[in-house]
Amino acid sequence: MAPKLTRLAKQLRKNSTKAENLLWSRLRAKQMDGIKFRRQQPIEDFIVDFVSFEKRLVIELDGSQHKENREKDDKRDKYLTDHDFTVLRFWDNEVFENIEGLLEVIRKKCVG
């Protein structure tokens, strides 16, 4: 893993969005069925918002900036799925408007 990417991941953790902080408050410390998640985690040439390596699950939160970055997101998603990860994408507003529903979707992917 490139040191530059590791530094960037640390910076992203320090400057998390409100949506990322809210979701992280519900995923951290194995709160979801004892499953360990990491946030702003480098995987190859990418940094993912949240990942459970045990469950091979990546969770991405998309704000308005992702409308312009669709091609980059598609490339990352393809790489991850080609390496046996499942990628769940949610809009930031979903975190605020329906956190329980969002957590249930994540839980079902983890146990199913």
Backbone as XML, in Angstrom:
<?xml version="1.0"?>
<chain id="A" units="angstrom">
  <residue number="1" name="MET">
    <atom name="N" x="0.846" y="-1.177" z="0.000"/>
    <atom name="CA" x="0.000" y="0.000" z="0.000"/>
    <atom name="C" x="0.892" y="1.241" z="0.000"/>
  </residue>
  <residue number="2" name="ALA">
    <atom name="N" x="0.575" y="2.157" z="-0.860"/>
    <atom name="CA" x="1.392" y="3.357" z="-1.000"/>
    <atom name="C" x="1.266" y="4.254" z="0.224"/>
  </residue>
  <residue number="3" name="PRO">
    <atom name="N" x="2.404" y="4.758" z="0.728"/>
    <atom name="CA" x="2.356" y="5.663" z="1.887"/>
    <atom name="C" x="1.480" y="6.889" z="1.638"/>
  </residue>
  <residue number="4" name="LYS">
    <atom name="N" x="1.459" y="7.361" z="0.389"/>
    <atom name="CA" x="0.635" y="8.516" z="0.044"/>
    <atom name="C" x="-0.851" y="8.209" z="0.282"/>
  </residue>
  <residue number="5" name="LEU">
    <atom name="N" x="-1.271" y="7.013" z="-0.089"/>
    <atom name="CA" x="-2.661" y="6.605" z="0.090"/>
    <atom name="C" x="-2.999" y="6.452" z="1.578"/>
  </residue>
  <residue number="6" name="THR">
    <atom name="N" x="-2.064" y="5.923" z="2.344"/>
    <atom name="CA" x="-2.265" y="5.788" z="3.790"/>
    <atom name="C" x="-2.425" y="7.158" z="4.438"/>
  </residue>
  <residue number="7" name="ARG">
    <atom name="N" x="-1.601" y="8.113" z="4.033"/>
    <atom name="CA" x="-1.721" y="9.481" z="4.574"/>
    <atom name="C" x="-3.064" y="10.097" z="4.206"/>
  </residue>
  <residue number="8" name="LEU">
    <atom name="N" x="-3.480" y="9.886" z="2.977"/>
    <atom name="CA" x="-4.759" y="10.420" z="2.535"/>
    <atom name="C" x="-5.912" y="9.790" z="3.322"/>
  </residue>
  <residue number="9" name="ALA">
    <atom name="N" x="-5.851" y="8.498" z="3.571"/>
    <atom name="CA" x="-6.893" y="7.819" z="4.344"/>
    <atom name="C" x="-6.980" y="8.392" z="5.759"/>
  </residue>
  <residue number="10" name="LYS">
    <atom name="N" x="-5.831" y="8.645" z="6.371"/>
    <atom name="CA" x="-5.820" y="9.247" z="7.715"/>
    <atom name="C" x="-6.445" y="10.629" z="7.689"/>
  </residue>
  <residue number="11" name="GLN">
    <atom name="N" x="-6.124" y="11.393" z="6.654"/>
    <atom name="CA" x="-6.698" y="12.737" z="6.502"/>
    <atom name="C" x="-8.217" y="12.659" z="6.334"/>
  </residue>
  <residue number="12" name="LEU">
    <atom name="N" x="-8.681" y="11.710" z="5.549"/>
    <atom name="CA" x="-10.116" y="11.547" z="5.342"/>
    <atom name="C" x="-10.826" y="11.159" z="6.640"/>
  </residue>
  <residue number="13" name="ARG">
    <atom name="N" x="-10.174" y="10.328" z="7.461"/>
    <atom name="CA" x="-10.764" y="9.959" z="8.755"/>
    <atom name="C" x="-10.907" y="11.182" z="9.653"/>
  </residue>
  <residue number="14" name="LYS">
    <atom name="N" x="-9.918" y="12.066" z="9.612"/>
    <atom name="CA" x="-9.966" y="13.283" z="10.434"/>
    <atom name="C" x="-11.030" y="14.261" z="9.950"/>
  </residue>
  <residue number="15" name="ASN">
    <atom name="N" x="-11.334" y="14.223" z="8.655"/>
    <atom name="CA" x="-12.270" y="15.171" z="8.053"/>
    <atom name="C" x="-13.522" y="14.481" z="7.532"/>
  </residue>
  <residue number="16" name="SER">
    <atom name="N" x="-14.038" y="13.539" z="8.288"/>
    <atom name="CA" x="-15.223" y="12.800" z="7.863"/>
    <atom name="C" x="-16.437" y="13.715" z="7.743"/>
  </residue>
  <residue number="17" name="THR">
    <atom name="N" x="-17.332" y="13.336" z="6.845"/>
    <atom name="CA" x="-18.583" y="14.078" z="6.698"/>
    <atom name="C" x="-19.520" y="13.727" z="7.862"/>
  </residue>
  <residue number="18" name="LYS">
    <atom name="N" x="-20.564" y="14.521" z="8.012"/>
    <atom name="CA" x="-21.549" y="14.234" z="9.062"/>
    <atom name="C" x="-22.203" y="12.877" z="8.839"/>
  </residue>
  <residue number="19" name="ALA">
    <atom name="N" x="-22.491" y="12.559" z="7.585"/>
    <atom name="CA" x="-23.102" y="11.265" z="7.271"/>
    <atom name="C" x="-22.151" y="10.115" z="7.629"/>
  </residue>
  <residue number="20" name="GLU">
    <atom name="N" x="-20.878" y="10.261" z="7.286"/>
    <atom name="CA" x="-19.894" y="9.221" z="7.624"/>
    <atom name="C" x="-19.778" y="9.066" z="9.134"/>
  </residue>
  <residue number="21" name="ASN">
    <atom name="N" x="-19.745" y="10.180" z="9.852"/>
    <atom name="CA" x="-19.646" y="10.108" z="11.310"/>
    <atom name="C" x="-20.852" y="9.406" z="11.924"/>
  </residue>
  <residue number="22" name="LEU">
    <atom name="N" x="-22.038" y="9.707" z="11.421"/>
    <atom name="CA" x="-23.241" y="9.079" z="11.957"/>
    <atom name="C" x="-23.235" y="7.575" z="11.698"/>
  </residue>
  <residue number="23" name="LEU">
    <atom name="N" x="-22.928" y="7.175" z="10.472"/>
    <atom name="CA" x="-22.893" y="5.741" z="10.179"/>
    <atom name="C" x="-21.788" y="5.057" z="10.974"/>
  </residue>
  <residue number="24" name="TRP">
    <atom name="N" x="-20.628" y="5.683" z="11.072"/>
    <atom name="CA" x="-19.521" y="5.109" z="11.821"/>
    <atom name="C" x="-19.897" y="4.910" z="13.292"/>
  </residue>
  <residue number="25" name="SER">
    <atom name="N" x="-20.691" y="5.821" z="13.838"/>
    <atom name="CA" x="-21.103" y="5.696" z="15.244"/>
    <atom name="C" x="-21.948" y="4.444" z="15.463"/>
  </residue>
  <residue number="26" name="ARG">
    <atom name="N" x="-22.526" y="3.908" z="14.386"/>
    <atom name="CA" x="-23.356" y="2.701" z="14.490"/>
    <atom name="C" x="-22.624" y="1.426" z="14.054"/>
  </residue>
  <residue number="27" name="LEU">
    <atom name="N" x="-21.489" y="1.584" z="13.365"/>
    <atom name="CA" x="-20.734" y="0.411" z="12.893"/>
    <atom name="C" x="-19.499" y="0.115" z="13.733"/>
  </residue>
  <residue number="28" name="ARG">
    <atom name="N" x="-18.940" y="1.141" z="14.365"/>
    <atom name="CA" x="-17.658" y="0.979" z="15.053"/>
    <atom name="C" x="-17.772" y="0.028" z="16.246"/>
  </residue>
  <residue number="29" name="ALA">
    <atom name="N" x="-16.648" y="-0.457" z="16.686"/>
    <atom name="CA" x="-16.540" y="-1.308" z="17.874"/>
    <atom name="C" x="-17.428" y="-2.555" z="17.787"/>
  </residue>
  <residue number="30" name="LYS">
    <atom name="N" x="-17.538" y="-3.099" z="16.593"/>
    <atom name="CA" x="-18.265" y="-4.364" z="16.381"/>
    <atom name="C" x="-19.711" y="-4.313" z="16.870"/>
  </residue>
  <residue number="31" name="GLN">
    <atom name="N" x="-20.345" y="-3.153" z="16.770"/>
    <atom name="CA" x="-21.725" y="-3.007" z="17.237"/>
    <atom name="C" x="-22.728" y="-3.817" z="16.410"/>
  </residue>
  <residue number="32" name="MET">
    <atom name="N" x="-22.414" y="-4.064" z="15.158"/>
    <atom name="CA" x="-23.334" y="-4.808" z="14.308"/>
    <atom name="C" x="-22.970" y="-6.291" z="14.336"/>
  </residue>
  <residue number="33" name="ASP">
    <atom name="N" x="-23.651" y="-7.017" z="15.169"/>
    <atom name="CA" x="-23.498" y="-8.478" z="15.242"/>
    <atom name="C" x="-22.045" y="-8.928" z="15.393"/>
  </residue>
  <residue number="34" name="GLY">
    <atom name="N" x="-21.212" y="-8.118" z="16.052"/>
    <atom name="CA" x="-19.826" y="-8.486" z="16.300"/>
    <atom name="C" x="-18.915" y="-8.385" z="15.088"/>
  </residue>
  <residue number="35" name="ILE">
    <atom name="N" x="-19.388" y="-7.728" z="14.030"/>
    <atom name="CA" x="-18.616" y="-7.625" z="12.790"/>
    <atom name="C" x="-17.719" y="-6.393" z="12.845"/>
  </residue>
  <residue number="36" name="LYS">
    <atom name="N" x="-16.452" y="-6.588" z="12.539"/>
    <atom name="CA" x="-15.504" y="-5.483" z="12.550"/>
    <atom name="C" x="-15.546" y="-4.737" z="11.223"/>
  </residue>
  <residue number="37" name="PHE">
    <atom name="N" x="-15.736" y="-3.424" z="11.325"/>
    <atom name="CA" x="-15.658" y="-2.545" z="10.165"/>
    <atom name="C" x="-14.488" y="-1.601" z="10.351"/>
  </residue>
  <residue number="38" name="ARG">
    <atom name="N" x="-13.907" y="-1.203" z="9.252"/>
    <atom name="CA" x="-12.875" y="-0.159" z="9.222"/>
    <atom name="C" x="-13.420" y="0.975" z="8.390"/>
  </residue>
  <residue number="39" name="ARG">
    <atom name="N" x="-12.928" y="2.193" z="8.660"/>
    <atom name="CA" x="-13.389" y="3.331" z="7.858"/>
    <atom name="C" x="-12.213" y="3.966" z="7.134"/>
  </residue>
  <residue number="40" name="GLN">
    <atom name="N" x="-12.526" y="4.554" z="5.978"/>
    <atom name="CA" x="-11.516" y="5.188" z="5.133"/>
    <atom name="C" x="-10.296" y="4.277" z="5.006"/>
  </residue>
  <residue number="41" name="GLN">
    <atom name="N" x="-10.547" y="3.119" z="4.442"/>
    <atom name="CA" x="-9.549" y="2.056" z="4.369"/>
    <atom name="C" x="-8.994" y="1.912" z="2.957"/>
  </residue>
  <residue number="42" name="PRO">
    <atom name="N" x="-7.675" y="2.014" z="2.795"/>
    <atom name="CA" x="-7.090" y="1.748" z="1.475"/>
    <atom name="C" x="-7.227" y="0.272" z="1.085"/>
  </residue>
  <residue number="43" name="ILE">
    <atom name="N" x="-7.658" y="0.062" z="-0.139"/>
    <atom name="CA" x="-7.686" y="-1.265" z="-0.751"/>
    <atom name="C" x="-7.102" y="-1.081" z="-2.140"/>
  </residue>
  <residue number="44" name="GLU">
    <atom name="N" x="-5.915" y="-1.634" z="-2.345"/>
    <atom name="CA" x="-5.169" y="-1.470" z="-3.595"/>
    <atom name="C" x="-4.983" y="0.020" z="-3.882"/>
  </residue>
  <residue number="45" name="ASP">
    <atom name="N" x="-5.521" y="0.542" z="-4.981"/>
    <atom name="CA" x="-5.334" y="1.955" z="-5.341"/>
    <atom name="C" x="-6.509" y="2.833" z="-4.934"/>
  </residue>
  <residue number="46" name="PHE">
    <atom name="N" x="-7.395" y="2.308" z="-4.103"/>
    <atom name="CA" x="-8.615" y="3.019" z="-3.746"/>
    <atom name="C" x="-8.723" y="3.174" z="-2.230"/>
  </residue>
  <residue number="47" name="ILE">
    <atom name="N" x="-9.525" y="4.139" z="-1.812"/>
    <atom name="CA" x="-9.881" y="4.271" z="-0.399"/>
    <atom name="C" x="-11.389" y="4.126" z="-0.325"/>
  </residue>
  <residue number="48" name="VAL">
    <atom name="N" x="-11.841" y="3.154" z="0.449"/>
    <atom name="CA" x="-13.280" y="2.931" z="0.598"/>
    <atom name="C" x="-13.752" y="3.558" z="1.907"/>
  </residue>
  <residue number="49" name="ASP">
    <atom name="N" x="-15.025" y="3.948" z="1.942"/>
    <atom name="CA" x="-15.559" y="4.604" z="3.135"/>
    <atom name="C" x="-15.567" y="3.652" z="4.329"/>
  </residue>
  <residue number="50" name="PHE">
    <atom name="N" x="-16.154" y="2.470" z="4.140"/>
    <atom name="CA" x="-16.232" y="1.466" z="5.207"/>
    <atom name="C" x="-16.029" y="0.092" z="4.595"/>
  </residue>
  <residue number="51" name="VAL">
    <atom name="N" x="-15.395" y="-0.794" z="5.351"/>
    <atom name="CA" x="-15.204" y="-2.155" z="4.853"/>
    <atom name="C" x="-15.185" y="-3.137" z="6.018"/>
  </residue>
  <residue number="52" name="SER">
    <atom name="N" x="-15.780" y="-4.292" z="5.768"/>
    <atom name="CA" x="-15.609" y="-5.454" z="6.624"/>
    <atom name="C" x="-14.863" y="-6.475" z="5.777"/>
  </residue>
  <residue number="53" name="PHE">
    <atom name="N" x="-13.602" y="-6.711" z="6.111"/>
    <atom name="CA" x="-12.833" y="-7.702" z="5.355"/>
    <atom name="C" x="-13.381" y="-9.098" z="5.610"/>
  </residue>
  <residue number="54" name="GLU">
    <atom name="N" x="-13.841" y="-9.342" z="6.813"/>
    <atom name="CA" x="-14.404" y="-10.640" z="7.183"/>
    <atom name="C" x="-15.607" y="-10.987" z="6.296"/>
  </residue>
  <residue number="55" name="LYS">
    <atom name="N" x="-16.460" y="-10.018" z="6.049"/>
    <atom name="CA" x="-17.673" y="-10.234" z="5.247"/>
    <atom name="C" x="-17.505" y="-9.837" z="3.785"/>
  </residue>
  <residue number="56" name="ARG">
    <atom name="N" x="-16.320" y="-9.317" z="3.432"/>
    <atom name="CA" x="-16.039" y="-8.874" z="2.058"/>
    <atom name="C" x="-17.096" y="-7.869" z="1.602"/>
  </residue>
  <residue number="57" name="LEU">
    <atom name="N" x="-17.398" y="-6.915" z="2.486"/>
    <atom name="CA" x="-18.439" y="-5.926" z="2.241"/>
    <atom name="C" x="-17.863" y="-4.523" z="2.319"/>
  </residue>
  <residue number="58" name="VAL">
    <atom name="N" x="-18.098" y="-3.744" z="1.277"/>
    <atom name="CA" x="-17.690" y="-2.343" z="1.220"/>
    <atom name="C" x="-18.957" y="-1.493" z="1.228"/>
  </residue>
  <residue number="59" name="ILE">
    <atom name="N" x="-18.939" y="-0.434" z="2.029"/>
    <atom name="CA" x="-20.054" y="0.502" z="2.085"/>
    <atom name="C" x="-19.536" y="1.866" z="1.673"/>
  </residue>
  <residue number="60" name="GLU">
    <atom name="N" x="-20.182" y="2.437" z="0.677"/>
    <atom name="CA" x="-19.813" y="3.757" z="0.175"/>
    <atom name="C" x="-20.962" y="4.721" z="0.404"/>
  </residue>
  <residue number="61" name="LEU">
    <atom name="N" x="-20.654" y="5.886" z="0.935"/>
    <atom name="CA" x="-21.636" y="6.960" z="1.079"/>
    <atom name="C" x="-21.354" y="8.003" z="0.017"/>
  </residue>
  <residue number="62" name="ASP">
    <atom name="N" x="-22.379" y="8.344" z="-0.716"/>
    <atom name="CA" x="-22.225" y="9.272" z="-1.826"/>
    <atom name="C" x="-22.936" y="10.584" z="-1.536"/>
  </residue>
  <residue number="63" name="GLY">
    <atom name="N" x="-22.193" y="11.660" z="-1.633"/>
    <atom name="CA" x="-22.763" y="12.998" z="-1.585"/>
    <atom name="C" x="-22.886" y="13.522" z="-3.001"/>
  </residue>
  <residue number="64" name="SER">
    <atom name="N" x="-23.189" y="14.785" z="-3.123"/>
    <atom name="CA" x="-23.412" y="15.374" z="-4.447"/>
    <atom name="C" x="-22.178" y="15.284" z="-5.349"/>
  </residue>
  <residue number="65" name="GLN">
    <atom name="N" x="-20.969" y="15.243" z="-4.769"/>
    <atom name="CA" x="-19.749" y="15.180" z="-5.575"/>
    <atom name="C" x="-19.679" y="13.899" z="-6.394"/>
  </residue>
  <residue number="66" name="HIS">
    <atom name="N" x="-20.410" y="12.870" z="-5.991"/>
    <atom name="CA" x="-20.332" y="11.598" z="-6.712"/>
    <atom name="C" x="-21.087" y="11.623" z="-8.031"/>
  </residue>
  <residue number="67" name="LYS">
    <atom name="N" x="-21.931" y="12.610" z="-8.236"/>
    <atom name="CA" x="-22.594" y="12.730" z="-9.539"/>
    <atom name="C" x="-21.558" y="12.985" z="-10.628"/>
  </residue>
  <residue number="68" name="GLU">
    <atom name="N" x="-20.522" y="13.766" z="-10.293"/>
    <atom name="CA" x="-19.468" y="14.066" z="-11.262"/>
    <atom name="C" x="-18.423" y="12.956" z="-11.337"/>
  </residue>
  <residue number="69" name="ASN">
    <atom name="N" x="-18.322" y="12.122" z="-10.308"/>
    <atom name="CA" x="-17.269" y="11.096" z="-10.233"/>
    <atom name="C" x="-17.781" y="9.702" z="-10.567"/>
  </residue>
  <residue number="70" name="ARG">
    <atom name="N" x="-18.864" y="9.589" z="-11.295"/>
    <atom name="CA" x="-19.485" y="8.292" z="-11.552"/>
    <atom name="C" x="-18.515" y="7.320" z="-12.218"/>
  </residue>
  <residue number="71" name="GLU">
    <atom name="N" x="-17.739" y="7.804" z="-13.173"/>
    <atom name="CA" x="-16.803" y="6.925" z="-13.882"/>
    <atom name="C" x="-15.761" y="6.350" z="-12.910"/>
  </residue>
  <residue number="72" name="LYS">
    <atom name="N" x="-15.240" y="7.197" z="-12.040"/>
    <atom name="CA" x="-14.262" y="6.752" z="-11.048"/>
    <atom name="C" x="-14.901" y="5.751" z="-10.082"/>
  </residue>
  <residue number="73" name="ASP">
    <atom name="N" x="-16.122" y="6.032" z="-9.652"/>
    <atom name="CA" x="-16.830" y="5.110" z="-8.758"/>
    <atom name="C" x="-17.075" y="3.769" z="-9.429"/>
  </residue>
  <residue number="74" name="ASP">
    <atom name="N" x="-17.458" y="3.802" z="-10.708"/>
    <atom name="CA" x="-17.702" y="2.551" z="-11.447"/>
    <atom name="C" x="-16.423" y="1.720" z="-11.546"/>
  </residue>
  <residue number="75" name="LYS">
    <atom name="N" x="-15.293" y="2.380" z="-11.794"/>
    <atom name="CA" x="-14.007" y="1.684" z="-11.886"/>
    <atom name="C" x="-13.662" y="1.025" z="-10.544"/>
  </residue>
  <residue number="76" name="ARG">
    <atom name="N" x="-13.858" y="1.768" z="-9.450"/>
    <atom name="CA" x="-13.584" y="1.221" z="-8.117"/>
    <atom name="C" x="-14.511" y="0.045" z="-7.829"/>
  </residue>
  <residue number="77" name="ASP">
    <atom name="N" x="-15.802" y="0.208" z="-8.104"/>
    <atom name="CA" x="-16.764" y="-0.867" z="-7.847"/>
    <atom name="C" x="-16.414" y="-2.124" z="-8.633"/>
  </residue>
  <residue number="78" name="LYS">
    <atom name="N" x="-16.016" y="-1.955" z="-9.891"/>
    <atom name="CA" x="-15.649" y="-3.116" z="-10.709"/>
    <atom name="C" x="-14.433" y="-3.826" z="-10.117"/>
  </residue>
  <residue number="79" name="TYR">
    <atom name="N" x="-13.423" y="-3.066" z="-9.728"/>
    <atom name="CA" x="-12.238" y="-3.668" z="-9.122"/>
    <atom name="C" x="-12.644" y="-4.464" z="-7.879"/>
  </residue>
  <residue number="80" name="LEU">
    <atom name="N" x="-13.443" y="-3.849" z="-7.024"/>
    <atom name="CA" x="-13.835" y="-4.495" z="-5.763"/>
    <atom name="C" x="-14.669" y="-5.750" z="-6.003"/>
  </residue>
  <residue number="81" name="THR">
    <atom name="N" x="-15.641" y="-5.670" z="-6.895"/>
    <atom name="CA" x="-16.463" y="-6.853" z="-7.159"/>
    <atom name="C" x="-15.648" y="-7.952" z="-7.835"/>
  </residue>
  <residue number="82" name="ASP">
    <atom name="N" x="-14.687" y="-7.560" z="-8.681"/>
    <atom name="CA" x="-13.796" y="-8.552" z="-9.297"/>
    <atom name="C" x="-12.922" y="-9.247" z="-8.252"/>
  </residue>
  <residue number="83" name="HIS">
    <atom name="N" x="-12.782" y="-8.625" z="-7.081"/>
    <atom name="CA" x="-11.994" y="-9.208" z="-5.988"/>
    <atom name="C" x="-12.893" y="-9.669" z="-4.841"/>
  </residue>
  <residue number="84" name="ASP">
    <atom name="N" x="-14.094" y="-10.091" z="-5.208"/>
    <atom name="CA" x="-15.038" y="-10.749" z="-4.296"/>
    <atom name="C" x="-15.572" y="-9.880" z="-3.167"/>
  </residue>
  <residue number="85" name="PHE">
    <atom name="N" x="-15.604" y="-8.575" z="-3.360"/>
    <atom name="CA" x="-16.277" y="-7.693" z="-2.410"/>
    <atom name="C" x="-17.678" y="-7.403" z="-2.934"/>
  </residue>
  <residue number="86" name="THR">
    <atom name="N" x="-18.617" y="-7.247" z="-2.021"/>
    <atom name="CA" x="-19.927" y="-6.702" z="-2.342"/>
    <atom name="C" x="-19.866" y="-5.229" z="-2.003"/>
  </residue>
  <residue number="87" name="VAL">
    <atom name="N" x="-20.371" y="-4.386" z="-2.894"/>
    <atom name="CA" x="-20.349" y="-2.939" z="-2.672"/>
    <atom name="C" x="-21.782" y="-2.450" z="-2.491"/>
  </residue>
  <residue number="88" name="LEU">
    <atom name="N" x="-22.037" y="-1.814" z="-1.349"/>
    <atom name="CA" x="-23.313" y="-1.154" z="-1.106"/>
    <atom name="C" x="-23.085" y="0.339" z="-1.183"/>
  </residue>
  <residue number="89" name="ARG">
    <atom name="N" x="-23.921" y="1.036" z="-1.940"/>
    <atom name="CA" x="-23.826" y="2.495" z="-2.064"/>
    <atom name="C" x="-25.106" y="3.120" z="-1.537"/>
  </residue>
  <residue number="90" name="PHE">
    <atom name="N" x="-24.931" y="4.142" z="-0.730"/>
    <atom name="CA" x="-26.052" y="4.892" z="-0.189"/>
    <atom name="C" x="-25.778" y="6.377" z="-0.376"/>
  </residue>
  <residue number="91" name="TRP">
    <atom name="N" x="-26.832" y="7.142" z="-0.554"/>
    <atom name="CA" x="-26.701" y="8.595" z="-0.578"/>
    <atom name="C" x="-26.618" y="9.101" z="0.854"/>
  </residue>
  <residue number="92" name="ASP">
    <atom name="N" x="-25.872" y="10.170" z="1.047"/>
    <atom name="CA" x="-25.733" y="10.767" z="2.384"/>
    <atom name="C" x="-27.082" y="11.021" z="3.036"/>
  </residue>
  <residue number="93" name="ASN">
    <atom name="N" x="-28.044" y="11.541" z="2.260"/>
    <atom name="CA" x="-29.338" y="11.866" z="2.867"/>
    <atom name="C" x="-30.047" y="10.634" z="3.415"/>
  </residue>
  <residue number="94" name="GLU">
    <atom name="N" x="-29.763" y="9.447" z="2.861"/>
    <atom name="CA" x="-30.360" y="8.213" z="3.383"/>
    <atom name="C" x="-29.892" y="7.943" z="4.815"/>
  </residue>
  <residue number="95" name="VAL">
    <atom name="N" x="-28.658" y="8.299" z="5.111"/>
    <atom name="CA" x="-28.122" y="8.107" z="6.464"/>
    <atom name="C" x="-28.933" y="8.930" z="7.460"/>
  </residue>
  <residue number="96" name="PHE">
    <atom name="N" x="-29.254" y="10.163" z="7.078"/>
    <atom name="CA" x="-29.988" y="11.056" z="7.979"/>
    <atom name="C" x="-31.479" y="10.736" z="8.040"/>
  </residue>
  <residue number="97" name="GLU">
    <atom name="N" x="-32.037" y="10.313" z="6.923"/>
    <atom name="CA" x="-33.483" y="10.121" z="6.842"/>
    <atom name="C" x="-33.943" y="8.719" z="7.220"/>
  </residue>
  <residue number="98" name="ASN">
    <atom name="N" x="-33.051" y="7.725" z="7.108"/>
    <atom name="CA" x="-33.483" y="6.344" z="7.339"/>
    <atom name="C" x="-32.322" y="5.468" z="7.810"/>
  </residue>
  <residue number="99" name="ILE">
    <atom name="N" x="-31.641" y="5.889" z="8.860"/>
    <atom name="CA" x="-30.464" y="5.144" z="9.337"/>
    <atom name="C" x="-30.816" y="3.701" z="9.711"/>
  </residue>
  <residue number="100" name="GLU">
    <atom name="N" x="-31.980" y="3.495" z="10.319"/>
    <atom name="CA" x="-32.348" y="2.128" z="10.725"/>
    <atom name="C" x="-32.561" y="1.230" z="9.515"/>
  </residue>
  <residue number="101" name="GLY">
    <atom name="N" x="-33.197" y="1.734" z="8.473"/>
    <atom name="CA" x="-33.394" y="0.958" z="7.259"/>
    <atom name="C" x="-32.076" y="0.643" z="6.578"/>
  </residue>
  <residue number="102" name="LEU">
    <atom name="N" x="-31.194" y="1.615" z="6.549"/>
    <atom name="CA" x="-29.868" y="1.449" z="5.965"/>
    <atom name="C" x="-29.083" y="0.378" z="6.730"/>
  </residue>
  <residue number="103" name="LEU">
    <atom name="N" x="-29.140" y="0.442" z="8.051"/>
    <atom name="CA" x="-28.441" y="-0.560" z="8.871"/>
    <atom name="C" x="-29.013" y="-1.956" z="8.659"/>
  </residue>
  <residue number="104" name="GLU">
    <atom name="N" x="-30.312" y="-2.041" z="8.428"/>
    <atom name="CA" x="-30.928" y="-3.344" z="8.179"/>
    <atom name="C" x="-30.448" y="-3.930" z="6.850"/>
  </residue>
  <residue number="105" name="VAL">
    <atom name="N" x="-30.295" y="-3.097" z="5.828"/>
    <atom name="CA" x="-29.764" y="-3.566" z="4.542"/>
    <atom name="C" x="-28.343" y="-4.092" z="4.746"/>
  </residue>
  <residue number="106" name="ILE">
    <atom name="N" x="-27.536" y="-3.358" z="5.493"/>
    <atom name="CA" x="-26.152" y="-3.784" z="5.772"/>
    <atom name="C" x="-26.156" y="-5.094" z="6.561"/>
  </residue>
  <residue number="107" name="ARG">
    <atom name="N" x="-26.985" y="-5.166" z="7.577"/>
    <atom name="CA" x="-27.068" y="-6.382" z="8.407"/>
    <atom name="C" x="-27.436" y="-7.594" z="7.553"/>
  </residue>
  <residue number="108" name="LYS">
    <atom name="N" x="-28.426" y="-7.434" z="6.679"/>
    <atom name="CA" x="-28.860" y="-8.560" z="5.820"/>
    <atom name="C" x="-27.731" y="-9.027" z="4.903"/>
  </residue>
  <residue number="109" name="LYS">
    <atom name="N" x="-26.928" y="-8.085" z="4.381"/>
    <atom name="CA" x="-25.792" y="-8.474" z="3.542"/>
    <atom name="C" x="-24.734" y="-9.211" z="4.354"/>
  </residue>
  <residue number="110" name="CYS">
    <atom name="N" x="-24.591" y="-8.839" z="5.612"/>
    <atom name="CA" x="-23.569" y="-9.463" z="6.465"/>
    <atom name="C" x="-23.957" y="-10.877" z="6.894"/>
  </residue>
  <residue number="111" name="VAL">
    <atom name="N" x="-25.225" y="-11.108" z="7.164"/>
    <atom name="CA" x="-25.639" y="-12.413" z="7.679"/>
    <atom name="C" x="-26.203" y="-13.314" z="6.596"/>
  </residue>
  <residue number="112" name="GLY">
    <atom name="N" x="-26.464" y="-12.751" z="5.425"/>
    <atom name="CA" x="-27.117" y="-13.528" z="4.360"/>
    <atom name="C" x="-26.220" y="-14.167" z="3.407"/>
  </residue>
</chain>
